[in-house]
Amino acid sequence: MAMNEHAGAPTYVFGQRVRARRIELGLSQEALARKAGLHRTYVGSLERGERNVALINIVRLGKALGVDPGALITGIQPDE
């Protein structure tokens, strides 16, 4: 699926929020994965919007990124 075909999908929006914060902190995907207790390839796939992320992983990512986990999902709307 091309990026513009799923740019509004909840998984894509979530992934872009994670990516933006990770870059803001100067972390590589590998460093974020290590901090969150996740695999590097998992972080890459969720940043691309390819994963429906489990709640526990949203919490882990929020902690690793230094943000409230809710901030990563606030305002995301379901696919239409």
Protein Blocks (a to p, Z undefined) as FASTA:
>chain_A
ZZklmmmgmklmmmmmmmmmmmmnopafklmmmmnopafklmmmmmnopaccdfklmmmm
mmmnopafklmmgopacdZZ
